[in-house]
Amino acid sequence: MAEAHKGEMAKRREWLCNNLFVDASEVPFDLLVEELGHGTDYKRFRDQFFVLFSAIAYRSMAYHSKTIIRPEMTEAILAALKMGIKAENDRSIEKQLDALNGAELLLCLGQKNESGLVRYFGELFSLVKDAITEVSEGSSNQWAENISKYEGLEHQTKPITGGKHKIDFAIHYSSHSKMDLASVHLPVEAKSETHSNLSIDCFGQLADYGYALWTSQPTRLFAPVLYLHGCETRLLIFTRGGCRWVDLGQYCFANSKPRPHEAKALRDSLGRLFFLLSLSPDQFGHFCDVSSNNPIHLLFLHRQDSTVVSAITDEDVIRQNGNPSVDIAKGKKFERPINPRGRFAHVYSLIYRRRPAVLKLSWTPTNRLPECAVYDALTRAKVEHIPNVIDSGLICEDSFGYRVEFLLIQDCGVSLAQYLKRRSSNSIEDQCNTVTSAMLDVTTCLKQAWAAGIIHRDISAGNIAIRNGCTTIIDWGYAKTIDTGSGLISDLAEKWRFDVDQVVDNEDTHDPITGTPLYMSIPVLVGATKRSVVDDIESALYVVLDAVREVQAVAPKPIGFDFKNNRTLAFVRACCFSLIKECLPQFGVYWHSSTFDRLLAVVHKFLFIRDGYIGSSLAMVPSFKRTVDDTALDNLLSDIEELLPGRSDKQRDTGPIGSTIAGIKRVEISDPEPVKGQTSNLKRIRESKENIRPAGGSTNFGSE
């Protein structure tokens, strides 16, 4: 293993431990199966296979002196295992032992340390799988059907395809054509010593396996990892809320001469372990059964107040008679950081009914506002410049404190900066008109959402998309509702199954910390406890400035976007906006049109002028309240609209301000090395001389 990879892996595991280790908690097995909704199923499984596991316990090996050996089994042990078997049960333990004679656990004998444990566990899994299938032959049995979906494979010497993880053993979905990370149902790690407490290093390793499942398998509800330490088994379950673990007991004897009570205990622990391994994927770890051969489509079927999801193949799609499905295998997954706990999403760009679309699978705490509910509210209010929602639904109402929902929306395009870079006509005038139009669309959307009782709270470069000149605000997952007296939130709560008081309280609590720091408003950066539409509009201004900065690529890290910490950035921006005529270079914008000057002027007035400049107060006093006035919002929209070409006679009659070549030369800026594949910025400016002024030249912001 390369040293660089080792360092990367060590950092990742340390990060996982910091997030998960402290809050890891033990849960009793009976409570776990009840939480999974299988308490009754476990009792049926235990009764049905009581004789079988009694026989398997009698055939089990021992791990003694770090070596797999055959223990000495006595008549007393056999008599103890027979206790509790009903007389009328025709599957006597002797018959079960005879059936197991052809499947002796022999290959592992003499094997030592971890490799011996892994070999033994693999043989044990195959033996139990075959035995359950044979016992159930001729009858319909869900346990046999489920366990037949799995196949155990060793991976001690070679990492699993699709990752860099050398997992000792893994239970895969046997029908998958590739035995890679995407086909792993349950990773298994073995250590030669028995540990009552997990070390931090070992926990980090197991958490890393769980994290790999979360990142590679989009249908996960939780990621289970089985830990074999000596002859003991511990199951760790990595949920979005943290880590829980349960000790299942022994899977082999701990000495060469076991006693009767130890044999009975082994029988019970094997029953617990293999009950979990006899659950189908949608019963243990996933929100749908992904064990079929290459499941590449997700089919969403709405039933009453929930959505049933099926993972289906190409052949199945043909038989769906037009029911909608999405092909995630052929879609492009948006690579984004995934935290080991907390809310997150898998997002795919794909084709739905011959049109580009985006599928978002979201995991959200049950005490937070569902994103589907937000889109529902926005759609009801006919808010403009939001994605067209093709389909949405609640997949799982509560999985260890998290709900799972899906959104299928139109593909809204690319970020504002990417759109500007791709334009064939990319003059400064064109750039400024494009971002002005985008600012108008975004402000319109935010104002209408505010009137409907919704605040976005995470306006950032990645959440403003543009396609064919139409700007859309996406990713409303961190939005909150405000009480408008319409009863909207109560209607949403009933439909999307959340507790109003819990959600409102939690969203209010998260006001000071929600958002992307680089685009947060000044009040939010310093910890303001209340948000309004004005904060979102300020964030939109930073997105516009950042897009122009990125396209011009003159200053890679201007002070207006140089994030060191929240408070410092707030003070820097307050200082920048106190001198509006000189502020644009501080945000990396050196070339712009008079239209852009006026856009900055009208937005600056709306954000920072209240009987004088209030930027300093916003940066120093978290409790300072910036007023929100509907008339001011209407005026802002009118003022921005007048700036766009063809919409205002005044704008068309206004000549360029400071746009002469002499004016450009007065700015002491050298022509930097252009970004590879882009035209030099100064060259581009010189080729587009009309209505352009350099930052730092003479300025009349807002003048006619």
C-alpha positions in Angstrom: 0.0 0.0 0.0 1.5 3.3 -1.0 2.6 5.7 1.7 0.5 8.5 0.3 -2.6 6.3 0.4 -1.8 5.2 4.0 -1.6 8.9 5.1 -4.9 9.7 3.4 -6.6 6.6 5.0 -5.2 7.5 8.4 -6.6 11.0 8.2 -10.0 9.8 7.0 -10.2 7.3 9.9 -9.2 9.9 12.4 -11.9 12.1 11.0 -14.5 9.3 11.3 -13.5 8.6 14.9 -13.8 12.3 15.8 -17.3 12.3 14.5 -18.6 8.9 15.6 -16.5 7.3 18.4 -17.6 9.4 21.4 -21.3 9.0 20.7 -21.2 5.3 19.8 -23.7 3.4 22.1 -24.6 -0.2 22.8 -28.1 -1.5 22.2 -29.5 -4.9 23.3 -30.2 -7.3 20.4 -33.9 -7.6 21.2 -34.3 -3.8 21.1 -32.4 -3.7 17.8 -34.7 -6.2 16.1 -37.7 -4.3 17.5 -36.4 -1.0 16.0 -35.9 -2.8 12.7 -39.5 -4.0 12.9 -38.6 -7.7 13.0 -39.3 -8.7 16.6 -42.0 -11.2 15.7 -40.0 -12.4 12.7 -37.0 -13.3 15.0 -39.2 -15.4 17.3 -40.5 -17.3 14.3 -37.0 -17.8 12.9 -35.7 -19.0 16.3 -38.5 -21.5 16.7 -38.3 -22.8 13.1 -34.5 -23.4 13.2 -34.0 -24.2 16.8 -33.0 -27.8 16.0 -30.8 -26.8 13.1 -28.7 -24.4 15.2 -28.5 -27.0 18.0 -26.9 -29.3 15.4 -24.6 -26.6 14.0 -23.5 -25.7 17.6 -22.6 -29.4 18.1 -20.6 -29.4 14.8 -18.8 -26.1 15.6 -15.1 -25.6 15.8 -13.1 -23.9 18.6 -10.6 -21.1 18.5 -8.0 -22.1 21.0 -4.4 -20.7 21.3 -5.1 -18.6 18.2 -5.7 -21.8 16.2 -8.9 -23.3 14.7 -9.3 -26.8 16.3 -12.0 -29.5 16.7 -13.3 -29.4 20.3 -14.1 -32.4 22.4 -17.9 -32.9 22.3 -19.6 -35.0 24.9 -23.0 -36.8 25.4 -23.7 -34.2 28.1 -23.4 -31.4 25.5 -25.7 -33.2 23.1 -28.2 -33.8 25.9 -28.1 -30.1 26.8 -28.7 -29.1 23.2 -31.7 -31.5 23.0 -33.4 -29.7 25.9 -36.3 -27.6 24.7 -36.8 -29.6 21.4 -40.5 -30.5 21.1 -41.1 -34.3 21.0 -43.5 -34.0 18.1 -40.8 -32.2 16.0 -39.8 -34.7 13.3 -36.6 -32.9 12.6 -34.6 -34.4 15.4 -31.1 -33.2 16.2 -29.8 -36.6 15.0 -31.3 -36.1 11.6 -29.9 -32.6 11.4 -26.4 -33.9 12.4 -26.7 -36.6 9.7 -27.6 -33.9 7.2 -24.5 -31.9 8.2 -22.1 -34.8 7.9 -21.4 -33.9 4.3 -20.6 -30.3 5.2 -18.0 -30.7 7.9 -16.0 -27.6 8.8 -12.7 -29.1 7.9 -10.8 -26.7 5.6 -10.2 -24.2 8.4 -8.7 -26.8 10.8 -5.2 -25.7 11.9 -5.5 -22.2 10.5 -4.2 -19.5 12.8 -4.9 -15.9 13.8 -7.1 -13.7 11.6 -6.8 -15.8 8.5 -8.0 -18.8 10.4 -11.0 -16.9 11.8 -11.9 -15.6 8.3 -11.6 -19.0 6.7 -13.8 -20.5 9.5 -16.4 -17.8 9.2 -16.6 -18.3 5.4 -17.1 -22.0 5.9 -19.7 -21.5 8.6 -21.7 -19.0 6.5 -21.8 -21.5 3.5 -22.8 -24.4 5.8 -25.7 -22.4 7.4 -26.8 -21.1 4.1 -27.0 -24.6 2.6 -28.6 -26.1 5.7 -31.4 -23.5 5.8 -32.0 -24.0 2.1 -32.1 -27.8 2.5 -34.4 -27.7 5.6 -36.7 -25.4 3.7 -36.7 -27.5 0.5 -40.2 -28.2 -0.9 -41.9 -25.3 1.1 -42.1 -21.6 0.6 -39.6 -20.1 3.1 -38.6 -16.5 3.2 -35.4 -17.2 5.2 -34.1 -19.6 2.6 -35.0 -17.3 -0.2 -33.3 -14.4 1.5 -30.1 -16.0 2.5 -29.7 -17.5 -1.0 -29.3 -13.9 -2.3 -25.9 -13.7 -0.6 -22.4 -15.1 -1.2 -19.4 -14.9 1.1 -16.0 -14.0 -0.3 -12.6 -13.4 1.2 -10.8 -10.2 0.5 -7.7 -10.4 2.8 -5.0 -9.9 0.2 -6.6 -7.7 -2.4 -8.8 -4.6 -2.0 -12.4 -4.9 -3.2 -13.0 -3.4 -6.7 -14.4 0.1 -6.4 -12.5 1.1 -3.3 -9.1 0.8 -1.5 -10.4 -1.2 1.4 -8.8 -4.5 2.3 -11.9 -5.9 4.0 -11.1 -9.4 5.4 -14.4 -10.9 4.2 -17.6 -9.6 2.7 -21.1 -11.0 2.1 -22.1 -9.9 -1.4 -25.3 -10.0 -3.4 -24.7 -13.2 -5.4 -26.7 -12.1 -8.5 -24.6 -9.1 -9.2 -22.3 -9.5 -12.1 -19.4 -7.7 -10.4 -18.3 -8.5 -6.8 -17.3 -4.9 -6.1 -18.0 -2.4 -3.3 -21.4 -1.7 -4.7 -22.4 -5.4 -4.2 -21.3 -5.6 -0.6 -24.2 -6.4 1.8 -22.1 -6.7 5.0 -18.3 -6.2 5.5 -16.6 -8.5 8.0 -13.4 -7.7 9.8 -11.5 -10.2 12.0 -8.9 -9.7 14.8 -7.1 -12.5 16.6 -7.7 -11.1 20.1 -10.9 -10.7 22.0 -11.6 -7.1 23.0 -14.3 -6.0 25.4 -13.7 -2.5 24.3 -12.9 -1.3 20.8 -9.7 0.7 20.4 -9.9 4.0 18.5 -7.8 2.6 15.7 -10.0 -0.4 15.2 -13.2 1.6 15.4 -11.8 3.9 12.7 -11.1 1.0 10.5 -14.7 -0.4 10.9 -16.2 3.1 10.5 -14.2 3.4 7.3 -16.0 0.3 5.9 -19.4 1.7 6.9 -18.5 5.1 5.3 -17.5 3.2 2.1 -21.0 1.7 1.9 -22.7 5.0 2.5 -20.7 6.6 -0.3 -21.1 3.8 -2.9 -24.6 2.6 -2.3 -27.4 5.2 -2.7 -30.2 3.1 -1.2 -28.7 2.7 2.2 -30.7 3.2 5.4 -27.8 2.2 7.5 -24.4 0.5 7.0 -23.7 -2.7 9.1 -20.2 -4.0 9.8 -19.5 -7.3 11.5 -16.5 -7.5 13.8 -15.0 -10.9 14.7 -12.7 -10.5 17.6 -11.4 -13.8 18.8 -14.4 -16.1 19.0 -16.8 -13.2 19.7 -19.0 -11.2 17.2 -20.0 -7.6 17.4 -22.3 -5.9 14.9 -21.8 -2.2 14.4 -24.5 -0.2 12.7 -23.6 3.1 11.2 -26.7 5.3 10.8 -27.0 8.9 9.8 -27.4 9.7 13.5 -24.2 7.9 14.6 -23.0 4.4 15.5 -24.8 1.7 17.5 -23.4 -1.7 18.3 -24.7 -5.0 19.7 -22.7 -8.0 20.9 -24.2 -11.1 19.3 -22.1 -13.6 21.3 -19.7 -16.4 20.1 -19.6 -17.9 16.6 -17.2 -20.7 17.7 -16.1 -22.2 21.0 -13.4 -20.5 23.1 -11.7 -23.7 24.3 -11.1 -27.3 23.4 -13.4 -28.7 26.0 -16.6 -26.7 26.0 -19.3 -27.2 28.6 -23.0 -27.8 28.0 -24.0 -24.3 28.9 -21.4 -22.9 26.5 -22.9 -25.0 23.7 -26.4 -23.7 24.4 -25.0 -20.1 24.4 -23.3 -20.7 21.1 -26.5 -22.0 19.6 -28.4 -18.9 20.7 -25.7 -16.5 19.4 -25.5 -18.3 16.0 -29.3 -17.9 15.8 -29.0 -14.2 16.4 -26.3 -13.8 13.9 -27.9 -15.8 11.1 -31.3 -14.3 11.7 -29.8 -11.0 10.6 -28.0 -12.6 7.7 -31.4 -14.2 6.6 -33.1 -10.8 6.2 -33.4 -9.4 2.7 -31.6 -6.1 1.8 -34.8 -4.1 2.1 -35.2 -5.5 5.6 -31.6 -5.0 6.7 -29.8 -1.9 5.5 -31.6 -0.6 2.4 -34.9 1.0 1.5 -35.4 -1.5 -1.4 -34.1 -4.9 -2.4 -30.9 -4.4 -4.4 -29.9 -8.0 -4.6 -31.3 -8.6 -8.2 -28.9 -8.9 -11.1 -27.5 -5.4 -11.9 -30.4 -3.3 -10.5 -29.9 -0.1 -12.5 -33.4 1.4 -12.4 -35.3 2.7 -9.4 -39.1 2.5 -9.7 -41.1 4.9 -7.5 -44.7 3.8 -6.8 -46.9 6.0 -4.6 -49.2 4.2 -2.2 -51.3 6.3 0.1 -49.0 8.6 2.0 -45.6 6.9 1.2 -43.6 5.8 -1.7 -42.5 2.2 -2.4 -39.2 1.9 -4.2 -38.1 -1.1 -6.2 -34.7 -1.7 -7.8 -35.3 -3.2 -11.2 -33.4 -4.4 -14.2 -33.7 -3.4 -17.9 -36.0 -6.4 -18.5 -38.2 -5.3 -15.6 -38.6 -1.8 -17.0 -40.2 -3.2 -20.2 -42.8 -5.0 -18.1 -43.7 -1.9 -16.0 -46.3 -0.8 -18.6 -45.3 2.9 -18.5 -44.8 3.3 -14.8 -42.0 5.8 -14.3 -38.5 4.7 -13.4 -35.1 6.3 -13.3 -31.8 4.8 -14.6 -29.1 5.7 -12.0 -26.5 3.4 -13.5 -26.4 5.5 -16.7 -26.7 8.7 -14.8 -23.8 10.9 -13.6 -23.4 11.1 -9.8 -22.6 14.5 -8.5 -19.5 14.0 -6.3 -19.9 15.9 -3.1 -18.4 15.5 0.4 -20.4 13.1 2.5 -20.2 13.5 6.3 -20.1 10.3 8.3 -23.3 11.4 10.1 -26.0 14.0 9.8 -28.1 14.9 6.7 -26.8 14.2 3.3 -27.9 13.3 -0.3 -27.0 11.3 -3.3 -27.7 13.4 -6.4 -27.7 12.1 -10.0 -27.9 13.8 -13.4 -29.8 11.5 -15.7 -32.3 11.3 -18.5 -36.0 10.9 -17.7 -38.4 10.3 -20.6 -35.8 11.7 -23.0 -35.2 14.9 -21.0 -32.4 15.9 -18.7 -33.4 15.6 -15.1 -31.9 15.4 -11.6 -32.7 12.7 -9.0 -32.0 13.6 -5.4 -32.2 11.0 -2.6 -32.1 12.9 0.8 -31.6 11.8 4.4 -32.9 14.4 6.8 -33.4 14.4 10.6 -37.1 13.8 11.4 -37.1 17.1 13.4 -36.1 19.2 10.4 -38.2 20.5 7.5 -38.5 18.0 4.6 -37.3 19.4 1.3 -40.2 17.9 -0.5 -42.5 19.9 1.8 -40.7 23.1 0.8 -41.1 22.4 -2.9 -44.8 21.6 -2.2 -45.2 25.0 -0.6 -43.4 26.9 -3.3 -45.4 25.1 -6.0 -48.7 25.9 -4.3 -47.7 29.6 -4.1 -46.7 29.5 -7.8 -43.2 30.9 -7.0 -41.2 31.5 -10.1 -37.6 30.4 -10.9 -37.7 27.2 -8.9 -37.2 23.7 -10.5 -40.1 21.9 -12.1 -40.8 19.0 -9.7 -41.5 15.9 -11.9 -42.1 13.6 -8.9 -41.4 13.5 -5.2 -42.2 11.4 -2.2 -41.4 10.1 1.2 -39.6 6.7 1.1 -39.0 6.1 4.8 -40.6 8.1 7.6 -38.2 7.2 10.3 -35.0 5.2 10.1 -33.0 5.7 13.3 -34.2 9.4 13.5 -33.9 10.2 9.8 -36.4 10.3 7.0 -35.6 9.4 3.4 -37.3 11.3 0.6 -36.7 11.6 -3.1 -37.0 14.5 -5.6 -37.0 14.1 -9.4 -36.7 17.6 -10.9 -35.8 19.1 -14.2 -32.1 19.7 -14.9 -31.7 23.4 -14.3 -28.4 23.8 -15.9 -25.0 24.9 -14.6 -23.7 27.5 -12.1 -23.6 31.1 -13.1 -19.8 31.1 -13.4 -19.9 28.0 -15.6 -22.6 29.5 -17.8 -20.6 32.7 -18.3 -17.5 30.7 -19.3 -19.5 28.7 -21.9 -21.1 31.7 -23.6 -19.9 32.1 -27.2 -20.3 35.9 -26.8 -18.4 36.6 -23.6 -17.7 40.3 -23.7 -17.8 42.2 -20.4 -21.0 43.8 -21.5 -22.6 40.4 -22.1 -21.4 39.1 -18.8 -22.8 42.1 -16.9 -26.1 41.9 -18.6 -26.3 38.1 -17.9 -25.6 38.5 -14.2 -28.0 41.4 -13.9 -30.7 39.3 -15.4 -29.8 36.5 -13.1 -30.0 38.8 -10.1 -33.4 39.9 -11.1 -34.7 36.3 -11.4 -33.1 35.3 -8.1 -34.6 38.3 -6.3 -38.0 37.7 -7.8 -37.9 34.1 -6.6 -36.7 35.0 -3.1 -39.4 37.7 -2.7 -42.2 35.4 -3.8 -40.9 32.6 -1.5 -40.7 35.1 1.4 -44.4 36.1 0.7 -45.3 32.4 0.8 -43.5 31.9 4.1 -40.2 30.3 2.9 -36.6 31.4 3.4 -33.9 29.5 1.4 -31.0 30.1 3.9 -28.3 28.6 1.7 -27.9 30.8 -1.4 -24.5 29.9 -2.8 -22.7 29.4 -6.1 -23.8 25.8 -6.4 -27.5 26.7 -5.7 -28.1 29.2 -8.4 -28.3 27.4 -11.8 -28.9 28.8 -15.2 -30.0 27.1 -18.4 -30.8 28.8 -21.7 -30.7 32.1 -20.0 -33.3 31.1 -17.3 -32.1 31.3 -13.8 -33.3 28.9 -11.1 -32.7 28.6 -7.4 -32.2 25.0 -6.5 -31.5 22.9 -3.3 -34.1 24.1 -0.9 -33.0 21.5 1.7 -32.0 24.0 4.3 -35.1 26.2 3.9 -37.3 27.2 6.8 -40.9 28.3 7.1 -42.1 31.5 8.7 -45.6 32.0 10.1 -47.7 34.0 7.6 -51.0 33.1 9.3 -52.1 31.0 6.3 -52.0 27.6 8.1 -49.6 26.4 5.4 -47.2 24.7 7.8 -50.0 22.7 9.4 -51.1 21.4 6.0 -47.5 20.5 5.1 -47.0 18.7 8.4 -50.1 16.6 7.8 -49.0 15.6 4.3 -45.3 15.1 4.9 -45.6 13.7 8.5 -43.6 16.0 10.7 -44.2 17.6 14.1 -44.8 21.3 13.6 -43.5 22.5 17.0 -40.4 20.3 16.8 -39.5 21.4 13.2 -40.1 25.1 13.9 -38.0 25.1 17.0 -35.2 23.2 15.4 -35.1 25.4 12.3 -35.1 28.5 14.4 -32.2 27.1 16.4 -30.2 26.4 13.2 -30.7 30.0 11.8 -27.2 31.2 13.0 -25.3 28.2 11.5 -27.1 27.3 8.3 -25.6 28.2 5.0 -22.3 28.2 3.1 -19.9 30.6 5.0 -18.3 32.1 1.9 -21.8 33.4 0.8 -23.4 34.1 4.2 -24.7 37.6 4.9 -22.8 39.8 7.3 -25.4 39.3 10.1 -25.4 35.6 9.8 -21.6 35.5 9.8 -21.6 37.1 13.2 -24.3 34.9 14.6 -27.6 36.7 14.1 -30.4 34.6 15.5 -33.1 35.6 13.0 -33.0 35.3 9.2 -35.0 37.2 6.5 -35.2 37.5 2.8 -32.6 40.3 3.0 -30.0 37.9 4.1 -30.7 35.6 1.1 -30.5 38.6 -1.3 -27.1 39.6 0.2 -25.9 36.0 -0.4 -27.1 36.3 -4.0 -25.0 39.4 -4.5 -21.9 37.5 -3.4 -22.8 34.7 -5.8 -22.9 37.3 -8.7 -19.7 38.9 -7.6 -18.0 35.5 -7.3 -19.2 34.4 -10.8 -17.7 37.5 -12.4 -14.5 37.2 -10.4 -14.1 33.6 -11.5 -14.6 34.4 -15.2 -12.2 37.3 -15.2 -9.7 35.2 -13.2 -7.6 38.3 -12.3 -7.4 37.9 -8.6 -7.5 34.3 -7.3 -8.2 35.3 -3.7 -9.4 38.8 -3.2 -10.0 39.9 0.4 -13.8 39.9 -0.1 -13.7 36.1 -0.7 -10.7 35.3 1.5 -12.4 33.2 4.2 -10.4 32.8 7.4 -13.3 32.7 9.9 -16.8 34.0 10.0 -16.2 37.2 12.0 -13.2 38.3 10.1 -15.0 37.9 6.8 -17.9 39.9 8.2 -15.7 42.8 9.2 -13.8 42.8 5.9 -17.0 42.9 3.9 -18.4 45.7 6.1 -15.3 47.7 5.3 -15.5 46.9 1.6 -19.1 48.1 1.2 -18.4 51.3 3.2 -16.5 52.5 0.1 -18.8 51.5 -2.7 -16.9 53.2 -5.4 -13.8 51.2 -4.5 -15.3 47.9 -3.4 -15.4 45.8 -6.6 -11.7 45.1 -6.8 -11.8 43.8 -3.2 -14.1 41.1 -4.6 -11.9 40.4 -7.6 -14.1 42.3 -10.2 -11.9 44.6 -12.2 -13.8 45.0 -15.5 -17.5 45.8 -15.6 -20.1 47.8 -17.4 -22.1 50.8 -16.3 -25.1 48.4 -16.0 -23.1 46.4 -13.4 -22.2 49.6 -11.6 -25.9 50.5 -11.2 -26.8 47.0 -10.2 -24.3 47.2 -7.4 -25.7 50.6 -6.5 -29.3 49.6 -6.2 -28.6 46.3 -4.3 -26.1 48.1 -2.0 -28.8 50.7 -1.2 -31.3 48.0 -0.4 -28.9 46.0 1.8 -26.8 48.5 3.6 -28.5 51.9 3.6 -31.0 52.8 6.4 -30.6 56.5 7.2 -27.0 56.0 6.5 -24.6 53.1 6.1 -25.4 50.2 8.5 -22.7 47.7 7.4 -20.5 48.3 10.5 -23.5 47.8 12.8 -24.4 44.6 11.1 -20.8 43.3 11.6 -20.5 44.4 15.2 -23.9 43.9 16.7 -25.5 40.4 16.0 -28.8 41.6 17.4 -29.0 44.6 15.0 -32.2 44.2 13.1 -32.2 45.0 9.4 -35.7 46.1 8.4 -37.6 44.2 5.7 -40.0 46.3 3.7 -42.2 45.0 1.0 -42.2 48.3 -0.8 -38.4 48.3 -0.8 -38.4 44.8 -2.2 -40.7 45.9 -5.0 -38.6 49.0 -5.7 -35.4 46.8 -5.8 -37.0 44.6 -8.5 -38.1 47.6 -10.5 -34.7 49.2 -10.3 -32.9 46.0 -11.4 -35.4 45.4 -14.3 -34.8 48.9 -15.6 -31.1 48.1 -15.9 -31.6 45.4 -18.5 -31.3 46.3 -22.2 -34.5 47.0 -23.9 -36.4 47.5 -20.7 -35.5 51.1 -19.9 -35.1 54.2 -22.2 -33.0 55.7 -19.5 -30.6 52.8 -19.5 -30.3 52.8 -23.3 -29.6 56.6 -23.5 -26.9 56.4 -20.8 -23.4 56.5 -22.3 -20.5 54.5 -20.9 -18.9 55.8 -17.8 -15.1 55.8 -17.7 -14.9 53.4 -20.6 -12.2 55.0 -22.7 -8.9 53.3 -23.3 -7.2 56.1 -21.4 -9.4 55.2 -18.4 -8.3 51.6 -18.6 -4.7 52.5 -18.8 -5.0 54.6 -15.6 -5.7 51.4 -13.6 -2.3 49.9 -12.7 -3.1 46.3 -13.3 -0.8 44.1 -15.3 -2.2 41.5 -17.6 -1.9 38.2 -15.6 -1.3 34.8 -17.1 -4.7 33.7 -18.5 -6.2 30.5 -17.3 -5.4 27.7 -19.7 -7.9 27.7 -22.6 -9.2 31.2 -21.9 -8.5 34.5 -23.6 -6.3 36.9 -21.7 -8.6 39.2 -19.6 -7.1 42.5 -20.7 -7.2 41.3 -24.3 -10.8 40.4 -24.0 -11.5 43.9 -22.5 -9.7 45.7 -25.3 -11.8 43.8 -27.8 -15.0 45.0 -26.1 -14.6 48.7 -25.6 -18.2 49.9 -25.5 -19.9 50.7 -22.2 -17.1 49.2 -20.1 -15.2 50.8 -17.2 -12.3 49.7 -15.1 -12.6 49.4 -11.3 -11.0 52.4 -9.7 -11.9 54.9 -12.5 -14.3 57.8 -12.2 -17.6 56.5 -11.0 -21.2 57.8 -10.8 -23.1 54.9 -9.2 -26.8 55.2 -9.9 -26.5 58.4 -11.9 -28.5 58.9 -15.1 
